[in-house]
Amino acid sequence: MLAGAMSEARASSQPTVSPAQTPRIKSFHLGPGGFEVLASASPAMSLTLKPAAQCQFDQLSLGEVMLRLDPGETRIRTARSFTAWEGGGEYNVARGLRKCFGLRTAVCTAFVDNEVGHLIEDFIMQGGVATDFVQWREDDGIGRTVRNGLNFTERGFGVRGAVGVSDRGHTAASQLKPGDFDWDKIFGERGVRWFHTGGIFAALSETTAALTIEAVKTAKKHGTVVSYDLNYRPSLWRSIGGLTKARSVNREIAKHVDVMIGNEEDFTASLGFKVEGADENLSHLDTAAFKKMITEVVAKYQNFQVVATTLRKVISATTNDWSAICYADGQFHDSRVYPALEILDRVGGGDSFASGLIYGLLKTGNAAKAVNYGAAHGALAMTTPGDTSMATLKEVEKLMAGGSARVVR
């Protein structure tokens, strides 16, 4: 069962979004002579957004939210205190869209009904993300059968890379299964313009993989745009079938996705596409080769209306070259390049890119603008601690316009 109906007071606390003309992205086909416009393209091949006035939520995420424990400037193995945050790949997108961009967002997840679960819930509520669809599981007293996830994350510095140690076995979210959410009610009656989930949640268990497939199919049935971040994590897939299982699940999900997000490793591991010239450690990436791979991806999955990725060259843990590219409307769009970007905490940068990209597509329908919203938001998110963004829309748009880091007084 879904946890409680949204009260009128709760509904009024969410910002309103005035209906706008529905942005559409034309359909293209990869033919023998290159990309060709499909003049009589089916409406199903266009990125069509439901009117905001007909939906209770602009965006909904499905995923696990963990308690992140951050040792700050020291190491996990030597820490005597930790700063607590909330975080989760799919949730971070909803949080960024609400807190930075002011959209109405919610999360589908589950927690154990104990003090730790309610601490994570409190973080979510502070971020403004609606908790209408949070499910609660009875506490067994010691976490033998169900528990809340913990994520110990150190930021790294210079030659010492960031380290993440998750403690998420048998979590409430990992035990979610098909039938736990009334998707027809969520997407059909309450209304959602955009649904986002990803490969981290799908990899948590056999049941979360099945739930993800159930969710994306129902979202599409009700005309909700679906985005998916491949976010391949080999450690998560290892116990449920490894790379073979990852490809099987992600290829099925991909059939129902409109906006696919992922880096070169994600597309290779999760969908089986290769980037010419990329070595095993991805130490050098030819952007032209990556774009060539994306043309192969959209030829195979013609339901993809947008494909986007960040381009990160790691110079050190605290200095990265950062940019992004986006395919849409038969064209590639490159973001502004942020060379030698100084980084405080890289975790969550890709999720903040995704939320900026989604905002740009929802707000403008312009892929060139959207990829720049994403790159700027991701860059700013990595200048502050924690998984989630502390940036404002004004700061994002200033950076997009070429603004500097001069003091603001």
C-alpha positions in Angstrom: 0.0 0.0 0.0 1.1 3.6 -0.6 1.9 5.5 2.5 -1.0 8.0 3.1 -2.7 10.4 0.7 -1.3 13.9 0.4 -3.1 16.4 2.5 -4.3 19.8 1.2 -1.7 21.5 3.3 1.0 19.3 1.9 -0.1 20.0 -1.6 -0.2 23.7 -1.1 3.4 23.6 0.1 4.6 22.5 -3.3 5.4 25.3 -5.8 3.0 25.7 -8.7 4.2 25.6 -12.3 2.1 27.4 -14.9 1.2 25.4 -17.9 3.4 26.0 -20.9 3.3 25.1 -24.5 4.3 21.5 -24.8 7.9 21.3 -26.1 8.4 18.6 -28.7 11.5 17.0 -30.1 11.3 15.8 -33.7 12.0 12.2 -34.6 15.1 11.3 -36.7 16.1 8.0 -38.2 19.6 6.7 -38.9 19.5 5.8 -42.6 22.1 4.9 -45.1 22.9 8.5 -45.8 22.9 9.6 -42.1 20.2 11.0 -40.0 17.0 11.7 -41.9 13.9 13.6 -40.6 10.9 11.4 -40.4 8.3 13.9 -41.8 5.4 11.7 -40.8 6.8 10.6 -37.5 4.5 9.0 -35.1 3.7 11.1 -32.0 5.2 8.3 -29.9 8.6 9.2 -31.3 8.4 12.8 -29.9 9.2 14.0 -26.4 5.8 15.1 -25.5 5.2 16.5 -22.0 2.0 16.3 -20.1 0.6 19.8 -19.1 1.7 20.9 -15.7 -1.9 21.8 -14.7 -3.0 18.1 -15.2 -0.3 16.7 -12.9 0.3 16.8 -9.2 4.1 16.3 -9.7 6.5 17.6 -12.3 8.9 14.7 -11.5 9.0 11.5 -9.5 12.0 9.3 -8.7 12.2 5.6 -7.8 15.2 4.6 -5.8 16.9 3.9 -2.5 17.8 6.8 -0.2 20.6 6.0 2.2 22.1 7.8 5.2 25.5 9.2 4.0 28.2 9.4 6.7 31.0 11.8 5.7 34.3 11.9 7.6 35.1 15.4 6.2 38.8 16.0 5.7 39.9 12.7 7.2 39.5 9.0 6.3 36.7 6.6 7.0 39.2 4.3 8.7 40.5 7.0 11.1 37.4 9.1 11.6 36.0 9.9 15.1 33.0 11.8 13.8 30.9 11.9 10.7 28.6 14.5 9.2 25.3 13.0 8.1 23.5 13.6 4.8 21.0 11.8 2.7 21.7 10.5 -0.7 20.8 8.1 -3.5 21.4 8.3 -7.2 17.7 8.5 -8.3 16.6 10.6 -5.3 19.3 13.2 -5.8 17.7 14.1 -9.1 14.3 14.8 -7.5 16.0 16.8 -4.7 17.9 19.0 -7.1 14.8 19.6 -9.2 12.9 20.7 -6.1 15.6 22.6 -4.1 17.5 24.3 -7.0 14.9 24.5 -9.7 11.7 24.8 -7.8 9.7 22.0 -9.3 7.2 19.7 -7.6 8.9 16.4 -7.0 8.4 13.2 -5.0 10.3 9.9 -4.3 9.2 6.3 -4.2 11.3 4.4 -1.7 11.1 2.4 1.6 12.5 2.7 5.1 12.5 0.7 8.3 10.2 2.4 10.8 12.9 3.3 13.4 14.9 6.4 14.3 17.4 6.0 11.5 14.6 5.7 8.9 12.9 8.8 10.3 16.2 10.7 10.2 16.5 10.0 6.5 12.9 11.0 6.1 13.6 14.3 7.9 16.5 15.0 5.4 14.1 14.4 2.5 11.5 16.7 4.0 14.1 19.5 4.5 14.9 19.2 0.8 11.3 19.7 -0.1 10.7 16.4 -1.9 7.3 15.0 -1.2 7.2 11.8 0.9 3.7 10.7 -0.1 5.0 7.4 -1.6 7.5 6.4 1.1 6.7 3.0 2.4 7.5 1.9 6.0 8.6 -1.6 7.1 8.3 -2.9 10.6 11.6 -2.9 12.6 12.7 -6.3 13.7 14.8 -4.8 16.5 18.3 -5.5 15.2 18.1 -5.3 11.4 18.3 -9.1 10.9 15.7 -9.1 8.1 15.3 -5.5 7.1 17.3 -2.3 7.7 18.1 1.2 6.4 21.1 1.7 4.1 24.3 3.4 5.2 26.8 4.9 2.8 30.3 5.9 4.2 31.9 8.3 1.7 35.2 10.1 1.8 35.8 12.8 -0.7 39.5 12.2 -1.6 42.1 14.8 -2.2 44.8 15.2 -4.9 46.3 11.8 -5.7 44.0 10.1 -3.2 40.7 9.3 -4.9 37.2 9.4 -3.4 36.1 6.2 -1.6 32.6 4.9 -1.0 31.7 2.0 1.3 28.0 1.2 1.3 26.4 -1.0 3.9 23.0 -1.7 2.2 22.3 -5.4 2.4 18.7 -6.4 3.2 17.5 -2.8 3.1 13.9 -1.9 3.0 14.3 -0.4 -0.5 16.1 -3.4 -1.8 13.2 -5.6 -0.9 10.6 -3.5 -2.9 8.9 -5.6 -5.5 6.3 -5.4 -8.3 2.9 -4.6 -6.9 4.2 -2.5 -4.0 3.2 0.8 -5.7 -0.1 1.6 -7.4 1.5 3.0 -10.5 -1.8 3.4 -12.4 -3.0 5.7 -9.6 0.3 7.6 -9.4 0.8 8.2 -13.1 -2.9 8.0 -14.2 -4.9 9.7 -11.4 -2.4 11.9 -9.6 -0.3 12.7 -12.6 3.4 12.9 -13.1 5.1 14.7 -16.0 8.5 13.1 -15.7 9.6 9.8 -14.1 13.3 9.1 -13.3 15.0 6.0 -12.1 18.3 4.2 -12.7 20.7 1.3 -12.8 21.7 1.6 -9.1 18.1 0.8 -7.9 17.6 -1.8 -10.6 20.7 -3.6 -9.4 19.8 -3.9 -5.7 17.9 -7.2 -6.1 16.0 -9.4 -8.5 12.8 -7.7 -7.2 13.9 -4.1 -7.7 14.9 -4.9 -11.3 11.4 -6.3 -11.9 9.8 -3.3 -10.1 11.8 -0.9 -12.3 10.5 -2.6 -15.4 7.0 -2.5 -14.1 7.3 1.2 -13.3 8.7 2.4 -16.7 6.1 0.4 -18.6 3.2 1.9 -16.6 4.7 5.4 -16.9 4.9 5.1 -20.6 1.3 3.8 -20.7 0.1 7.1 -19.1 2.2 9.4 -21.2 4.8 10.2 -18.6 8.3 10.9 -20.0 10.8 8.4 -18.7 14.5 9.0 -18.0 17.0 6.5 -16.9 20.6 6.8 -15.6 22.5 3.6 -16.4 24.9 4.2 -13.5 26.6 0.8 -13.7 28.1 -0.4 -10.4 29.7 -3.9 -10.8 29.7 -4.4 -7.0 25.9 -4.2 -7.0 25.3 -6.7 -9.9 27.9 -9.2 -8.7 25.6 -11.2 -6.5 22.6 -11.3 -8.8 24.1 -12.4 -12.0 26.9 -10.0 -12.8 27.5 -8.4 -16.2 25.1 -10.8 -18.0 22.3 -9.9 -15.7 23.0 -6.2 -15.9 22.8 -6.3 -19.7 19.6 -8.4 -19.7 17.8 -6.1 -17.2 19.0 -2.8 -18.7 18.2 -3.8 -22.3 14.6 -4.5 -21.2 14.3 -1.2 -19.4 15.9 0.6 -22.3 12.9 -0.3 -24.5 10.7 2.0 -22.5 13.1 5.0 -22.0 12.8 8.4 -23.7 15.9 10.1 -22.2 18.9 7.9 -21.5 21.8 9.1 -19.4 25.1 7.4 -19.0 28.9 7.6 -19.5 31.1 5.5 -21.7 31.5 2.7 -19.1 27.7 2.6 -18.5 26.9 2.1 -22.2 29.5 -0.5 -22.6 28.7 -2.5 -19.5 25.0 -2.1 -19.3 24.0 -2.1 -23.0 27.0 -3.7 -24.7 28.1 -0.8 -26.9 31.8 -0.1 -27.5 33.7 3.1 -27.7 36.4 2.9 -30.3 39.9 3.6 -29.0 38.9 3.6 -25.3 41.2 1.6 -23.1 40.2 -0.5 -20.1 40.7 2.3 -17.6 39.0 4.9 -19.8 42.1 7.1 -19.3 41.5 8.8 -22.7 38.2 9.3 -24.4 37.9 10.6 -27.9 34.6 12.6 -27.9 34.1 11.9 -31.6 34.3 8.2 -30.9 31.8 8.5 -28.1 29.4 10.4 -30.4 29.8 7.7 -33.0 28.8 5.1 -30.4 25.7 7.2 -29.5 24.6 7.1 -33.1 24.7 3.3 -32.9 22.7 3.4 -29.6 19.9 5.6 -31.1 19.8 3.4 -34.2 19.2 0.4 -32.1 16.9 2.1 -29.6 14.8 4.4 -31.7 12.6 5.2 -28.7 15.5 7.3 -27.3 14.7 10.9 -27.9 17.6 12.3 -25.9 20.9 10.7 -25.0 23.2 12.6 -22.6 26.4 12.1 -20.8 29.0 14.0 -18.7 32.6 14.0 -19.9 35.0 13.9 -17.0 38.8 13.7 -17.2 40.2 13.1 -13.8 43.4 15.1 -13.3 43.3 14.5 -9.6 40.6 13.9 -7.0 40.2 17.7 -6.6 40.7 18.8 -10.3 38.7 17.4 -13.2 38.0 18.6 -16.7 34.2 18.7 -16.9 31.7 19.1 -19.7 28.7 17.2 -21.2 27.2 16.3 -24.5 23.6 15.6 -25.5 22.1 14.0 -28.6 18.6 15.2 -29.5 16.7 16.3 -32.6 19.3 14.5 -34.8 22.1 16.7 -33.5 24.8 16.7 -30.9 25.0 19.6 -28.5 28.1 20.3 -26.5 28.0 22.1 -23.1 30.4 24.8 -22.0 33.7 23.2 -21.1 34.9 23.6 -17.5 38.7 22.9 -17.7 40.6 22.1 -14.5 37.4 22.4 -12.4 38.2 22.5 -8.7 36.2 20.0 -6.8 35.3 19.6 -3.1 33.1 16.6 -3.3 32.5 14.8 -6.7 29.8 12.4 -5.4 26.4 13.4 -6.8 27.8 15.5 -9.7 26.3 13.3 -12.3 22.9 13.3 -10.6 23.0 17.1 -10.5 23.8 17.1 -14.2 20.7 14.9 -14.7 18.4 17.2 -12.8 19.7 20.3 -14.7 19.2 18.5 -18.0 15.7 17.5 -17.0 14.9 21.0 -15.9 16.2 22.4 -19.2 14.1 20.0 -21.2 11.0 20.6 -19.1 11.4 24.4 -19.1 12.7 25.1 -22.6 12.4 22.0 -24.7 15.8 23.1 -26.1 18.5 20.4 -25.8 21.3 22.8 -26.3 20.2 24.9 -23.3 19.3 21.7 -21.3 22.8 20.2 -21.6 24.2 23.5 -20.3 21.8 23.6 -17.4 23.0 20.1 -16.6 26.7 20.8 -16.8 26.6 24.0 -14.8 24.4 22.5 -12.1 26.8 19.5 -11.9 29.8 21.7 -11.7 28.3 23.8 -8.8 27.1 20.7 -6.9 30.7 19.4 -6.8 31.9 22.6 -5.0 29.9 21.7 -1.8 29.8 18.7 0.4 27.2 15.9 0.3 25.4 14.1 -2.5 22.8 16.8 -3.1 23.1 20.3 -4.7 23.3 23.5 -2.7 23.2 25.7 -5.8 20.4 28.1 -6.7 18.9 28.6 -10.1 20.4 32.1 -10.3 23.8 30.7 -9.7 23.3 28.0 -12.4 22.2 30.5 -15.0 25.1 32.9 -14.0 27.6 30.1 -14.6 25.9 29.1 -17.9 26.4 32.7 -19.0 30.1 32.7 -18.3 30.0 34.2 -14.8 33.1 34.1 -12.6 33.7 33.3 -9.0 34.3 36.9 -8.0 32.9 37.6 -4.5 29.3 38.6 -4.4 28.6 41.4 -1.9 
